[in-house]
Amino acid sequence: MTLLLARRLLRLLVVCVGVSLVTFAILHASGDPVALMMPDAPESERAGLRQALGLDDPLPAQFARFAGNVARGRFGDSFYHREPALGLVLARMPTTLTLALLAMAVACAIALPAGIAAALRRGSAADHAITAAVLLGQSMPVFWTGIMLILLFAVSWRLLPVSGWATWASVVLPVATLAAALAPLQLRIVRSSMLEVIGLDYVRTARAKGLSERRVIWRHALRNTALPLVTVLGLQFGFLLGGAVVTETVFAIPGVGRLIVAAIGQLDFPVVQAAVFLLAMLIVLVNFAVDMLYAVLNPMIRMR
């Protein structure tokens, strides 16, 4: 177990360094933030601001300074907010995580019963309807789904607010938007896994013992069905955070995603670097947790 933790921590370090390097290179190739902050100022004043911000140093020196600051838990101050970039990101992180976890919970609540029902009624009208819904859901981009939900529930029917995050009513549409993007793949995985499991010997033995169908499915079959679903959930978490960027922009939610979009438009390097670094660490940690959970669900698996 100690060796496993050491390997995972090493991978965490490599991923975070690689993400930071790529983000740093892309941002510095995107333009000059000083030109955006001082569009009408003379070049002498711009040069002074570049020197004050450390943007006139060679790129390797800037990255070395950034890496050293990260090692001390610092990401510098935002060019526009004049506040520590890490504080800006952490202040908005709870909103993004709440949105992501609620969407994941809603998606699982839809995918599990619907996938099991489709597998148990294979070839029926319900199975075909669920399969069609899966294909339709996977073909719709997140931003389009969000806009359609706004047009229906907020503009046409006036049932829910268009944007914001202040009340439970304002949470419904963004959570539904992300859940609609996650549920189809989960449902398909549950259906295909259940079809493989319900024909195995131990399931037939459980039925032969006189156990109820509900207990056979939820107590015996679902355990093995959950293995591929857990893997998908770990992989979907990265997509979930990426979808949160779009969803927060569409619904004007004050989360990390909307902060990143604004910071990219302003070329606010410290904020973007802090946000991307923390999100990358979060994704790697979630995948590490998925590996551990996989071993718990199936003790026969030996983690390497």
BAFIVO-313676 format. One record per residue: residue number from 1; residue in three letters; x, y negated, z of N, C-alpha, C in turn. Coordinates in steps of 0.001 Angstrom, whole numbers, plus 500000, padded with zeros to 6 digits. Each point is the difference from the previous one (the first is absolute). Example, Ala and Ser with C-alpha at 12.3 -4.5 7.8 and 13.67 -1.06 7.14 Angstrom:
REM BAFIVO-313676
{1,"ALA",{513190,505690,507800},{499110,498810,500000},{500900,498800,500000}}
{2,"SER",{499650,498950,499280},{500820,498810,500060},{499230,498910,500730}}
REM end
This chain:
REM BAFIVO-313676
{1,"MET",{500822,501208,500000},{499178,498792,500000},{500857,498739,500000}}
{2,"THR",{501128,500055,500749},{500895,498841,500038},{500589,499724,498631}}
{3,"LEU",{500393,501073,499298},{500545,499834,498661},{498947,499442,499051}}
{4,"LEU",{498758,500457,500146},{498912,499488,499161},{499796,498502,500228}}
{5,"LEU",{499985,499591,501263},{499826,498574,500300},{501143,499182,499435}}
{6,"ALA",{501223,500529,500100},{501149,499271,499465},{499890,499840,498491}}
{7,"ARG",{499569,501044,499309},{499847,499913,498543},{498918,498999,499617}}
{8,"ARG",{498890,500034,500717},{498910,499074,499675},{500406,498554,500275}}
{9,"LEU",{500731,499765,501087},{500453,498649,500303},{500998,499514,498955}}
{10,"LEU",{500835,500905,499502},{500942,499625,498947},{499247,499634,498721}}
{11,"ARG",{498973,500762,499672},{499186,499674,498830},{499293,498663,500193}}
{12,"LEU",{499541,499753,501217},{499361,498718,500295},{500960,498853,499741}}
{13,"LEU",{501230,500153,500437},{501000,498951,499794},{500284,499794,498518}}
{14,"VAL",{500163,501104,499253},{500306,499892,498568},{498859,499330,499246}}
{15,"VAL",{498756,500400,500308},{498839,499410,499316},{499900,498515,500297}}
{16,"CYS",{500172,499617,501253},{499868,498584,500376},{501094,499151,499362}}
{17,"VAL",{501222,500519,499946},{501085,499261,499348},{499718,499867,498510}}
{18,"GLY",{499549,501104,499370},{499703,499938,498565},{498865,499041,499688}}
{19,"VAL",{498937,500039,500799},{498873,499088,499774},{500435,498555,500193}}
{20,"SER",{500794,499746,501029},{500472,498632,500254},{500869,499497,498866}}
{21,"LEU",{500865,500858,499474},{500891,499597,498911},{499215,499677,498735}}
{22,"VAL",{499033,500867,499665},{499197,499769,498791},{499161,498740,500150}}
{23,"THR",{499368,499836,501156},{499184,498803,500235},{500848,498740,499938}}
{24,"PHE",{501172,500046,500602},{500913,498849,499994},{500387,499633,498568}}
{25,"ALA",{500338,501014,499193},{500421,499735,498623},{498862,499428,499158}}
{26,"ILE",{498803,500568,500139},{498864,499524,499201},{499626,498574,500374}}
{27,"LEU",{499970,499705,501286},{499632,498656,500442},{500983,498952,499493}}
{28,"HIS",{501288,500289,500106},{500992,499013,499583},{500078,499867,498490}}
{29,"ALA",{499476,501002,499282},{499940,499884,498544},{498733,499300,499531}}
{30,"SER",{499078,499690,500940},{498704,499434,499624},{500021,498491,499840}}
{31,"GLY",{500970,499325,500562},{500032,498554,499868},{500599,499322,501208}}
{32,"ASP",{499931,498691,500007},{500585,499180,501050},{498892,499477,500908}}
{33,"PRO",{499938,500440,501272},{498945,499506,500884},{500111,498512,500290}}
{34,"VAL",{501198,499457,499954},{500176,498576,500265},{499314,499168,498925}}
{35,"ALA",{500038,500474,498750},{499328,499269,498927},{498492,499951,500211}}
{36,"LEU",{499432,501036,500649},{498567,499998,500302},{499687,499097,501191}}
{37,"MET",{500881,499988,500967},{499756,499182,501192},{500218,498514,499735}}
{38,"MET",{500935,499680,499092},{500336,498592,499719},{499991,499772,498490}}
{39,"PRO",{498832,500074,499361},{499948,499916,498534},{500439,498652,499450}}
{40,"ASP",{499808,498927,500743},{500298,498660,499494},{501240,499393,500649}}
{41,"ALA",{500675,500750,500847},{501162,499457,500702},{501226,500011,499093}}
{42,"PRO",{500941,499074,500218},{501246,500009,499222},{500837,501227,500325}}
{43,"GLU",{500890,500319,499098},{500796,501214,500139},{500880,499962,501245}}
{44,"SER",{500441,498812,500400},{500850,499912,501196},{499250,500462,501245}}
{45,"GLU",{498721,499620,500104},{499211,500436,501149},{499711,501496,499933}}
{46,"ARG",{499771,500506,498806},{499784,501443,499855},{501238,500778,500408}}
{47,"ALA",{501163,499495,499590},{501248,500677,500360},{500186,500021,501514}}
{48,"GLY",{499628,498909,500666},{500110,499965,501455},{499100,501018,500667}}
{49,"LEU",{498776,500153,499487},{499082,500977,500572},{500481,501421,499738}}
{50,"ARG",{500531,500244,498800},{500548,501333,499709},{501117,500342,500981}}
{51,"GLN",{500847,499031,500280},{501101,500236,500935},{499463,500263,501400}}
{52,"ALA",{498964,499240,500403},{499426,500197,501329},{499349,501373,500144}}
{53,"LEU",{499407,500481,498916},{499342,501313,500025},{500956,501145,499713}}
{54,"GLY",{501210,499697,499617},{500974,501041,499677},{499825,500603,498633}}
{55,"LEU",{499271,499302,499109},{499740,500545,498665},{501106,499698,499008}}
{56,"ASP",{500977,499194,500411},{501097,499700,499091},{501154,500981,500151}}
{57,"ASP",{499904,500918,500945},{501040,501014,500167},{499861,501073,498917}}
{58,"PRO",{501081,500739,499715},{499895,501122,499050},{498989,501034,500483}}
{59,"LEU",{499355,500678,499061},{498968,500967,500358},{500501,501101,500947}}
{60,"PRO",{501208,500562,499796},{500469,501006,500974},{500096,499439,501414}}
{61,"ALA",{500437,498748,500125},{500089,499382,501334},{498610,499804,500592}}
{62,"GLN",{499031,499617,499167},{498641,499823,500500},{499410,501332,500467}}
{63,"PHE",{500242,501065,499227},{499464,501303,500402},{500683,500506,501261}}
{64,"ALA",{501310,499772,500121},{500711,500421,501213},{499457,499255,501216}}
{65,"ARG",{499710,498711,499832},{499429,499235,501100},{498600,500510,500350}}
{66,"PHE",{499217,500318,498956},{498651,500535,500221},{500070,501338,500729}}
{67,"ALA",{500900,500915,499564},{500122,501311,500644},{500448,499857,501453}}
{68,"GLY",{500930,499073,500257},{500442,499786,501371},{498881,499480,500885}}
{69,"ASN",{499190,499094,499456},{498870,499480,500772},{498974,501090,500282}}
{70,"VAL",{499754,500859,498992},{499033,501088,500194},{500477,500950,501095}}
{71,"ALA",{501303,500273,500031},{500540,500880,501033},{499782,499420,501393}}
{72,"ARG",{499868,498677,500103},{499737,499344,501291},{498513,499691,500187}}
{73,"GLY",{499175,500498,499078},{498567,499774,500118},{499555,498630,499542}}
{74,"ARG",{500738,499380,499103},{499660,498673,499515},{499860,500028,498475}}
{75,"PHE",{499103,499194,499497},{499810,499880,498556},{500076,498547,499535}}
{76,"GLY",{500408,499130,500875},{500088,498591,499641},{498655,499298,500124}}
{77,"ASP",{500007,498712,499718},{498792,499185,500059},{499379,499854,498619}}
{78,"SER",{498682,499966,499966},{499276,499778,498753},{500361,498639,499416}}
{79,"PHE",{500194,499953,498672},{500332,498741,499344},{498862,498990,500104}}
{80,"TYR",{498767,500499,500042},{498831,499110,499958},{499367,499802,501371}}
{81,"HIS",{499912,501069,500781},{499334,499888,501299},{500931,499487,501093}}
{82,"ARG",{501306,500072,499753},{500986,499572,500985},{499838,500761,501315}}
{83,"GLU",{499638,501249,499897},{499860,500890,501139},{500766,501283,499704}}
{84,"PRO",{500351,500766,501043},{500655,501285,499745},{499145,500901,499100}}
{85,"ALA",{500615,500522,498939},{499251,500827,499049},{499448,501253,500658}}
{86,"LEU",{500768,500588,500905},{499541,501215,500670},{498734,499736,500810}}
{87,"GLY",{499952,498860,500681},{498809,499660,500767},{498777,499823,499129}}
{88,"LEU",{500177,499389,498820},{498873,499818,499074},{499450,501344,499543}}
{89,"VAL",{500896,500941,499706},{499562,501313,499519},{499331,500785,501124}}
{90,"LEU",{500618,500017,501181},{499446,500766,501114},{498643,499458,500442}}
{91,"ALA",{499796,498695,499875},{498715,499421,500385},{498872,500478,499098}}
{92,"ARG",{500325,500336,498762},{498971,500442,499044},{499945,501518,499839}}
{93,"MET",{500975,500703,500577},{500043,501452,499845},{498790,500707,500600}}
{94,"PRO",{499483,499616,501181},{498825,500701,500539},{498793,499981,499066}}
{95,"THR",{499801,498890,499295},{498869,499922,499070},{500168,501004,498863}}
{96,"THR",{501199,500067,499435},{500249,500933,498903},{499885,501442,500454}}
{97,"LEU",{500547,500330,501166},{499927,501367,500502},{498561,500390,500340}}
{98,"THR",{499242,499064,500561},{498586,500280,500282},{499239,500304,498720}}
{99,"LEU",{500223,499185,498974},{499359,500232,498706},{500389,501359,499436}}
{100,"ALA",{501286,500336,500065},{500475,501263,499436},{499444,501197,500765}}
{101,"LEU",{500030,499947,501319},{499532,501140,500791},{498491,500191,499892}}
{102,"LEU",{499253,498912,499973},{498547,500126,499821},{499669,500598,498637}}
{103,"ALA",{500706,499539,498958},{499756,500545,498659},{500351,501480,499939}}
{104,"MET",{501112,500388,500645},{500382,501412,500011},{498969,500837,500746}}
{105,"ALA",{499507,499491,501126},{499004,500744,500771},{498703,500170,499209}}
{106,"VAL",{499547,498936,499345},{498770,500080,499204},{500183,500958,498831}}
{107,"ALA",{501155,499937,499346},{500259,500889,498863},{499987,501461,500438}}
{108,"CYS",{500628,500311,501142},{500009,501380,500497},{498592,500449,500402}}
{109,"ALA",{499240,499076,500599},{498633,500345,500397},{499126,500326,498804}}
{110,"ILE",{500315,499432,498850},{499256,500296,498770},{500545,501248,499328}}
{111,"ALA",{501341,500100,499928},{500625,501055,499201},{499839,501382,500621}}
{112,"LEU",{500123,500120,501307},{499943,501319,500625},{498650,500694,499811}}
{113,"PRO",{498901,499417,500428},{498723,500712,499805},{499619,500154,498533}}
{114,"ALA",{500268,498966,499191},{499636,500099,498585},{500852,501051,499285}}
{115,"GLY",{501291,500060,500305},{500864,501009,499375},{499626,501407,500408}}
{116,"ILE",{499686,500187,501285},{499581,501324,500468},{498673,500406,499354}}
{117,"ALA",{499062,499047,499937},{498708,500298,499378},{500160,500370,498537}}
{118,"ALA",{500875,499292,499284},{500212,500305,498581},{500617,501378,499819}}
{119,"ALA",{500930,500381,500900},{500632,501312,499888},{499015,501125,500310}}
{120,"LEU",{499164,499809,501013},{499045,501049,500383},{498879,500151,498987}}
{121,"ARG",{499746,498945,499222},{498946,500043,498982},{500612,499842,498601}}
{122,"ARG",{501047,500725,499775},{500733,499896,498735},{499088,500296,498813}}
{123,"GLY",{500042,499103,499008},{499191,500170,498804},{498591,499474,500109}}
{124,"SER",{499593,499529,501171},{498648,499483,500173},{499919,498554,499517}}
{125,"ALA",{498777,499459,500007},{499812,498613,499595},{500726,499054,500948}}
{126,"ALA",{499998,500338,501296},{500707,499165,500970},{501496,499988,499723}}
{127,"ASP",{500556,501155,499658},{501428,500085,499681},{500331,499149,498774}}
{128,"HIS",{499183,500080,498967},{500248,499194,498794},{499866,498501,500295}}
{129,"ALA",{499030,499640,500827},{499820,498586,500350},{501209,499477,500781}}
{130,"ILE",{500493,500799,500939},{501167,499589,500779},{501235,499891,499128}}
{131,"THR",{500173,500944,499075},{501140,499946,499082},{499943,498759,499117}}
{132,"ALA",{498813,499665,499520},{499854,498788,499183},{500314,498756,500817}}
{133,"ALA",{499564,499995,501267},{500306,498855,500869},{501496,499873,500237}}
{134,"VAL",{500691,501128,500124},{501459,499974,500177},{500688,499397,498779}}
{135,"LEU",{499608,500443,498813},{500597,499463,498779},{499729,498507,499852}}
{136,"LEU",{498776,499599,500330},{499659,498580,499920},{500801,499187,501016}}
{137,"GLY",{500125,500520,501217},{500729,499272,501032},{501472,499854,499690}}
{138,"GLN",{500619,501030,499430},{501419,499935,499685},{500295,499096,498807}}
{139,"SER",{499008,499714,499193},{500213,499164,498821},{499817,498512,500274}}
{140,"MET",{499531,499638,501207},{499723,498599,500298},{501158,499380,500772}}
{141,"PRO",{500610,498942,499497},{501060,499320,500756},{499442,499294,501225}}
{142,"VAL",{500859,499778,500976},{499558,499443,501284},{499402,498611,499826}}
{143,"PHE",{500662,499151,499218},{499507,498626,499873},{498634,499963,499331}}
{144,"TRP",{499761,500891,499022},{498710,500031,499311},{498903,500457,500957}}
{145,"THR",{500305,501021,500806},{499026,500469,500975},{499632,498893,500981}}
{146,"GLY",{501009,499277,500481},{499737,498910,500927},{499131,498916,499402}}
{147,"ILE",{500289,499630,498767},{499214,498943,499335},{498563,500459,499781}}
{148,"MET",{499808,501266,499600},{498646,500513,499793},{499205,500035,501313}}
{149,"LEU",{500660,500395,501084},{499305,500016,501288},{499624,498590,500437}}
{150,"ILE",{500865,499032,499728},{499673,498611,500328},{498797,499531,499194}}
{151,"LEU",{499991,500306,498698},{498892,499575,499149},{498674,500611,500465}}
{152,"LEU",{500040,501271,500408},{498764,500670,500395},{499538,499581,501394}}
{153,"PHE",{500861,500227,501007},{499574,499869,501394},{500093,498573,500532}}
{154,"ALA",{500856,499171,499419},{500172,498642,500514},{499311,498955,499136}}
{155,"VAL",{500116,500135,498673},{499443,498977,499116},{498547,500304,499646}}
{156,"SER",{499730,501220,499520},{498642,500325,499541},{499044,500260,501165}}
{157,"TRP",{500393,500891,500918},{499089,500406,501072},{500183,499192,501279}}
{158,"ARG",{501112,499289,500141},{500277,499146,501165},{499875,500762,501322}}
{159,"LEU",{500535,501203,500014},{499951,500815,501210},{501255,499856,500854}}
{160,"LEU",{501131,499739,499352},{501276,499962,500699},{500780,498761,499575}}
{161,"PRO",{500912,499517,500854},{500799,498827,499627},{500989,500314,498891}}
{162,"VAL",{500372,498972,499252},{500902,500171,498864},{501424,500269,500458}}
{163,"SER",{500434,499327,501043},{501399,500096,500411},{500109,499844,501505}}
{164,"GLY",{501226,500098,500488},{500268,499796,501413},{500230,501290,500751}}
{165,"TRP",{500278,499860,501299},{500291,501145,500861},{499520,499720,501424}}
{166,"ALA",{499071,499080,500155},{499608,499536,501336},{498957,500896,500648}}
{167,"THR",{499118,500608,499210},{498905,500800,500551},{500029,501396,499391}}
{168,"TRP",{499229,500913,500620},{499922,501361,499466},{499370,500018,498608}}
{169,"ALA",{499087,499073,499750},{499387,499948,498673},{501032,499693,498921}}
{170,"SER",{500986,499154,500331},{501021,499655,499013},{501004,501126,499786}}
{171,"VAL",{499998,500993,500881},{500932,501127,499876},{499477,501054,499024}}
{172,"VAL",{498683,500049,499811},{499375,501103,499264},{500508,500079,498558}}
{173,"LEU",{499947,498912,499268},{500360,500048,498578},{501466,500338,499757}}
{174,"PRO",{500958,499368,500679},{501393,500388,499748},{500306,501442,500387}}
{175,"VAL",{499418,500474,501097},{500221,501398,500391},{499380,500938,498961}}
{176,"ALA",{498813,499682,499534},{499359,500823,498971},{500801,500007,498707}}
{177,"THR",{500604,498872,499662},{500803,499919,498783},{501187,500939,500058}}
{178,"LEU",{500732,499966,501103},{501157,500881,500130},{499587,501459,500157}}
{179,"ALA",{498938,500256,500755},{499543,501381,500187},{499557,500617,498678}}
{180,"ALA",{499391,499195,499133},{499580,500505,498689},{501188,500406,499142}}
{181,"ALA",{501155,499381,500238},{501193,500370,499249},{500683,501239,500571}}
{182,"LEU",{499830,500245,501307},{500667,501121,500650},{499178,501291,499955}}
{183,"ALA",{498693,499894,500175},{499153,501184,500163},{500029,500966,498821}}
{184,"PRO",{499993,499551,498734},{499929,500978,498905},{501116,501028,500008}}
{185,"LEU",{501259,499564,500193},{501102,500959,500023},{499887,500933,501198}}
{186,"GLN",{499658,499465,501154},{499835,500849,501182},{498903,501035,499779}}
{187,"LEU",{498893,499567,499413},{498883,500907,499744},{500417,501128,499052}}
{188,"ARG",{500747,499639,498975},{500436,501022,499039},{500931,501009,500658}}
{189,"ILE",{500909,499509,500883},{500919,500890,500696},{499241,500929,500934}}
{190,"VAL",{499031,499466,500746},{499222,500822,500924},{499223,501070,499238}}
{191,"ARG",{499396,499619,498887},{499203,500961,499228},{500875,501139,499467}}
{192,"SER",{501120,499650,499368},{500858,501036,499416},{500620,500884,501083}}
{193,"SER",{500398,499411,501124},{500592,500792,501085},{498968,500921,500628}}
{194,"MET",{498786,499495,500180},{498947,500823,500589},{499636,501172,499088}}
{195,"LEU",{500005,499764,498697},{499708,501088,499063},{501036,501115,500104}}
{196,"GLU",{501251,499645,500273},{501041,501010,500152},{499862,500757,501325}}
{197,"VAL",{499587,499281,501049},{500005,500586,501334},{498793,500899,500251}}
{198,"ILE",{498811,499602,499509},{498782,500730,500375},{499963,501421,499438}}
{199,"GLY",{500876,500309,499051},{500046,501364,499478},{501048,500871,500644}}
{200,"LEU",{500751,499481,500975},{501060,500775,500651},{499428,501002,501002}}
{201,"ASP",{500834,500988,500341},{499543,501102,500851},{499575,499533,501384}}
{202,"TYR",{500753,499082,500595},{499678,499627,501377},{498670,499251,500082}}
{203,"VAL",{499605,499323,498925},{498697,499334,499991},{498884,501045,499881}}
{204,"ARG",{500210,500980,499141},{499004,501074,499879},{499898,500790,501304}}
{205,"THR",{501117,500192,500689},{499982,500703,501282},{499219,499209,501042}}
{206,"ALA",{500189,498689,500014},{499260,499164,500949},{498503,500097,499748}}
{207,"ARG",{499608,500026,498732},{498582,500152,499688},{499496,501385,500402}}
{208,"ALA",{500841,501006,499799},{499585,501365,500345},{499813,500169,501497}}
{209,"LYS",{500671,499200,500796},{499836,500069,501454},{498691,499378,500466}}
{210,"GLY",{499284,499364,499078},{498718,499405,500353},{500070,498542,500390}}
{211,"LEU",{501136,499354,499755},{500105,498582,500327},{499110,499188,499070}}
{212,"SER",{499516,498897,500509},{499153,499136,499181},{500824,499379,498865}}
{213,"GLU",{499307,499653,498916},{500696,499426,498849},{500685,498680,500375}}
{214,"ARG",{499353,499216,500843},{500609,498730,500425},{501323,500241,500722}}
{215,"ARG",{500012,500998,500900},{501232,500274,500740},{501066,500586,499093}}
{216,"VAL",{499616,500825,499058},{500974,500572,499068},{500690,498894,499199}}
{217,"ILE",{499196,499057,499533},{500558,498940,499160},{500821,499018,500823}}
{218,"TRP",{499414,499462,501051},{500651,498912,500743},{501071,500499,500958}}
{219,"ARG",{499908,501238,500457},{500983,500510,500971},{501130,500775,499329}}
{220,"HIS",{499685,500746,498949},{501002,500874,499395},{500496,499482,498648}}
{221,"ALA",{499090,499722,499092},{500425,499616,498648},{500608,498603,499954}}
{222,"LEU",{499450,499090,500799},{500432,498613,499907},{501444,499801,500436}}
{223,"ARG",{500520,500837,500875},{501370,499837,500483},{501001,500103,498855}}
{224,"ASN",{499853,501012,499156},{500903,500130,498855},{499676,498982,498914}}
{225,"THR",{498738,499627,499888},{499634,498967,499031},{500638,498664,500361}}
{226,"ALA",{500212,499760,501281},{500545,498717,500453},{501454,499805,499625}}
{227,"LEU",{500741,501071,499712},{501429,499859,499706},{500267,499130,498780}}
{228,"PRO",{499446,500312,498824},{500237,499099,498862},{499382,498630,500186}}
{229,"LEU",{498893,499913,500763},{499369,498704,500237},{500918,499103,500824}}
{230,"VAL",{500671,500568,500991},{500934,499216,500808},{501122,499440,499144}}
{231,"THR",{500508,500816,499070},{501051,499522,499085},{499499,498836,499162}}
{232,"VAL",{498791,500121,499483},{499428,498935,499177},{499800,498730,500811}}
{233,"LEU",{499570,500149,501258},{499797,498823,500844},{501313,499245,500209}}
{234,"GLY",{501080,500737,500188},{501288,499340,500153},{500421,499265,498748}}
{235,"LEU",{499784,500625,498845},{500345,499351,498737},{499083,498818,499715}}
{236,"GLN",{498736,500117,500418},{499049,498921,499733},{500242,498770,500862}}
{237,"PHE",{500749,500159,501083},{500184,498860,500889},{500749,498871,499296}}
{238,"GLY",{501005,500360,499175},{500691,498972,499228},{499072,499325,499011}}
{239,"PHE",{499179,500809,499312},{499004,499423,499090},{499008,499138,500762}}
{240,"LEU",{499682,500416,501221},{499045,499254,500806},{500517,498601,500315}}
{241,"LEU",{501273,499888,500356},{500573,498687,500288},{500092,499156,498738}}
{242,"GLY",{500323,500647,498865},{499996,499257,498743},{498611,499533,499621}}
{243,"GLY",{498999,500858,500231},{498628,499591,499736},{499534,498920,500949}}
{244,"ALA",{500559,499992,501221},{499642,498955,500954},{500450,498626,499515}}
{245,"VAL",{501130,499955,499279},{500459,498722,499446},{498947,499426,499054}}
{246,"VAL",{499477,500856,499119},{498974,499553,499050},{498701,499679,500720}}
{247,"THR",{499596,500881,500910},{498727,499817,500701},{500013,498740,500850}}
{248,"GLU",{501087,499745,500705},{500083,498799,500828},{499965,498737,499154}}
{249,"THR",{500544,500086,498798},{499952,498841,499107},{498586,499770,499488}}
{250,"VAL",{499311,501073,499616},{498643,499877,499461},{499038,499470,501062}}
{251,"PHE",{500127,500505,501243},{499051,499640,501053},{500534,498911,500937}}
{252,"ALA",{501139,499402,499667},{500592,498916,500805},{500174,500418,501456}}
{253,"ILE",{500592,501171,500204},{500236,500515,501339},{501385,499557,500459}}
{254,"PRO",{500132,499457,501196},{501299,499500,500464},{500927,501109,500488}}
{255,"GLY",{500403,500868,499077},{500892,501098,500346},{501359,499854,499353}}
{256,"VAL",{500809,501053,500131},{501349,499971,499450},{499964,499950,498476}}
{257,"GLY",{499037,500694,499391},{499915,500014,498541},{499808,498612,499421}}
{258,"ARG",{499071,499259,500555},{499764,498642,499517},{501203,499110,500279}}
{259,"LEU",{500668,500217,501132},{501205,499236,500321},{501099,500275,498974}}
{260,"ILE",{500149,501261,499589},{501024,500351,499010},{499709,499326,498668}}
{261,"VAL",{498738,500046,499563},{499640,499383,498719},{500314,498508,500021}}
{262,"ALA",{499641,499321,501081},{500290,498569,500102},{501494,499743,500050}}
{263,"ALA",{500739,500836,500742},{501446,499797,500122},{500716,500256,498679}}
{264,"ILE",{499523,500959,499211},{500611,500247,498688},{499791,498804,499090}}
{265,"GLY",{498790,499442,500010},{499747,498820,499178},{500833,498806,500409}}
{266,"GLN",{500363,499918,501280},{500810,498892,500501},{501485,500321,500019}}
{267,"LEU",{500357,501244,499597},{501388,500468,500089},{500543,499826,501416}}
{268,"ASP",{499168,500339,500967},{500387,499926,501405},{500735,501296,500351}}
{269,"PHE",{501304,500020,499720},{500780,501225,500113},{499923,500659,501382}}
{270,"PRO",{500190,499280,501099},{499988,500677,501306},{498689,500715,500304}}
{271,"VAL",{498869,499398,499645},{498712,500614,500301},{499805,501274,499182}}
{272,"VAL",{500305,499944,498703},{499836,501183,499152},{500923,501126,500461}}
{273,"GLN",{501237,499660,500293},{500946,501028,500438},{499578,500622,501320}}
{274,"ALA",{499538,499196,500940},{499547,500539,501282},{498783,500902,499818}}
{275,"ALA",{499036,499573,499189},{498779,500773,499805},{500287,501325,499293}}
{276,"VAL",{500785,499954,498930},{500301,501220,499247},{500808,500966,500857}}
{277,"PHE",{500947,499486,500754},{500823,500853,500862},{499138,500710,501042}}
{278,"LEU",{499123,499262,500659},{499158,500610,501028},{499009,501003,499412}}
{279,"LEU",{499430,499675,498837},{499070,500937,499367},{500716,501269,499555}}
{280,"ALA",{501227,499854,499495},{500769,501182,499599},{500299,500886,501204}}
{281,"MET",{500386,499389,501125},{500237,500778,501215},{498725,500708,500455}}
{282,"LEU",{498893,499313,499895},{498724,500576,500427},{499635,501210,499145}}
{283,"ILE",{500191,499892,498693},{499683,501117,499102},{500882,501206,500297}}
{284,"VAL",{501299,499760,500217},{500911,501106,500292},{499636,500661,501328}}
{285,"LEU",{499652,499203,501003},{499624,500560,501297},{498715,500822,499904}}
{286,"VAL",{499052,499535,499199},{498759,500752,499821},{500279,501338,499323}}
{287,"ASN",{500850,500010,499000},{500345,501266,499342},{500756,500931,500942}}
{288,"PHE",{500818,499428,500884},{500662,500816,501017},{498961,500636,500926}}
{289,"ALA",{499010,499227,500415},{498944,500531,500848},{499213,501098,499285}}
{290,"VAL",{499804,499845,498701},{499300,501024,499219},{500797,501299,499989}}
{291,"ASP",{501324,499901,499870},{500837,501205,500048},{499829,500725,501328}}
{292,"MET",{499994,499236,501096},{499838,500613,501317},{498613,500649,500141}}
{293,"LEU",{498982,499313,499514},{498643,500525,500083},{499849,501263,499166}}
{294,"TYR",{500706,500059,498875},{499964,501186,499150},{500499,501220,500769}}
{295,"ALA",{501073,499809,500763},{500542,501106,500787},{499051,500418,501115}}
{296,"VAL",{499243,499035,500552},{499040,500325,501053},{498830,500807,499435}}
{297,"LEU",{499514,499596,498829},{498865,500687,499399},{500372,501411,499538}}
{298,"ASN",{501242,500179,499568},{500447,501310,499532},{501354,500308,500634}}
{299,"PRO",{500023,500675,501159},{501267,500284,500682},{500966,500870,499195}}
{300,"MET",{499496,500681,498953},{500880,500837,499193},{500948,499170,499137}}
{301,"ILE",{499677,498714,499826},{500860,499134,499192},{501214,499607,500813}}
{302,"ARG",{501162,500134,499430},{501227,499594,500654},{500486,498719,499361}}
{303,"MET",{500064,498935,500795},{500428,498716,499483},{501518,500021,499797}}
{304,"ARG",{500423,499424,498848},{501425,499964,499688},{500421,498565,499749}}
REM end
